[in-house]
Amino acid sequence: MHAARFACLAVAASLILPLVPATADPFTQLWVFGDSTVDTGWYKVSPYSGNPNFDTYLPNSTVDGFGAQTSNPGKVSVQVLANTLRLHAEPANQGGTNYATSGARNRFPNDAAHGETDPKKGLFQNAIPTIHQIDRYLRRHRAAGHALYVISSGGNDVSFAISQLNAGVFTNADALAYIAEAANDLGKEIKTLQSQGAKHIIVTNQPQDFGPDQQTKDDRKLYNMTLAAKLVAKHVKYALGDVNGVRLAIKNNPSAFGLTHISNLCGDRACTDPFESTCSDPIISPNIKSGWAMLCSPASPVSTPTSANPAQSLFADDQHWATGGQKILGGYFYCLAKNEWPNLFTGFAATPPVACNLFGL
């Protein structure tokens, strides 16, 4: 009697189980670490950036809609990725999952003890180094095999090394050694993240085919090669987020991506320049000479959208991508994840903002 009863219950259970829907989402969370390329508004809250020229305006960011390094209120690439995955990527200091801070170097804080002596001219002093971001995450959370991780960092290390070289503090050998060390440091930390349980990691490269001079391009290439070699040596399994390749694809066929403005020069940038009068923009803040996208929005007192439509522009300022470029990059990250881990996307219905076949994955 009992055996027959249990057999009936087992059959009944087997009939019920298929009616319980399983989640079709590829990932449960999106965790982000890095610098301004993926910062979604860390400095919207006190103590802000540590640079008084920017902090004059940042307290009003929640009102005026700026704070992220793009043509606000447009989304940054990782927010586009998150929206497509039905997740979010808001700053971790505001309850989200994004630890990235503009101005972050890989290992060192931006203080006088580590080479940054002028908070008005150097990298943001309140930036949290990317390695420390990952450490903070690992102290507060358990790395999850069902989460997606995006790491985008290194550009500030390259620019710092060049600034120290130009100031006579570094020799050329010093600058190259610093860049290689920064790449190796991040590679070791990504290995730690993986060893703690992270399985799905996207690591971006530096745009080595883009820059103000050949030295910048060469130094970015060195960084890319060193980081890739360290990840291989540490047996890190990751997907390369080829930001450099995406920019080249856009450059070669902008109309395919819906862009009409693809340079970071006057007339193509999506945000007015608060410093450069040669762009026919009024000089509002003569001390903000670079990276002003975080202050750009329609209601901002310091930088507003130009006649170049942000949705059709690659660059917002001299270095950060506008709404159009961020949408493309966010779509690329989605397509990359789907191409790298296709089994996770079985049954998941989502349409990325840009067709995946444009990226040649």
Phi, psi and omega in degrees: 000311182295321180296319180294322181295315180295326178296320179294320179296321180296318178296317179298318179297321181294333178282332183278321187307317181297343180279348179273115186290133174270147180296138181257002182287134181295323184226151179270332180210158174240117179252135186232138178223144177147213188244207186294341180296338181228010178287124182256016174124037181303323186271016175290342182240157178299141015268019177062209192272337186093353176257114185299334180294322178277322186291344174300327186255334186298328178303338179265011188296326181290336179277314186270352174084012176259182180133335175258154185277071176198184176279088182297148008270023176298160184271147172281158186310317183288336173287322175299315177300313181298316180299321179293328180270003183064037178235196174216165180217047180282160183303141182292333178282001176234028175091006183258202186239015183248113181267358186294139178230132179302138180089359183291133165267173183292313188241321191262142171288161183266069179234176184298328180292342182237029168101348180259104187258345183235105182296345180274341185241333185270196177291153183304127184287340179267007176294143178258121181306146186300320178298321178292326176301313181295320177300316178300316179300314183291334176285333186255342184222160172263124179303136189245134178288345180257012178253163176249137181240133176238127181235120182225103186203162177122335182298323180287332175293320178296312182293325178295315180300319180293320179295322178290326176294314181294332180275356180083007179281319177258145161277172178299321178296320177299315182297315180295320179294321179297315181298316180296320179295319179299317179295316180295321179299315180293321179301318179294322180290324177295324175299319177299317178301315180294319181295338178275355175128354179287129183247335186240097188236128172253126178241121183274161174254175177269148181287079187290347177261016182219138178164167183287342181202170183293328179298317178300316179297316181295320181291323175294322177297317177301316179300312181301314182294320181291316179297315180299318180296320179294318179296322177294314181297328180271002179059041178277130175266118184207165173254129179283118173275094189278074179299323178300316179293323178296317179297321178294321178298319177295315180300320183284337182206065185300325183295330179295333180261003178079022181251145176241348180234113188235005178252169176257026181264166176306137180095337178253336181290145184276348183235140178295149184267120181285354185244321194268106181288340181292347176271011182065022176259145178291141178281109181258319180224096186294349182263357177259097189253354182200152174064040185270005182300329181295348178254009186260126171192166182303330183257005184291141177280353187241331180207127182233162178302139180271188177293341174287115183299121181304327180288344179246018184242147175274319185248140173268319177226210183284348183217336185260149185279144179277182182307315181297313179294319180297322178298318180295314182294320177296321175296321177298315180301320178297312181297322178297314179298318180294323179288325184281322183231064187298331182296335180284343185261006178298122180083000180265119182257111177208145179249112179294157183291345179226139183297134184296331183291349177289340185264354177062033180288000000 
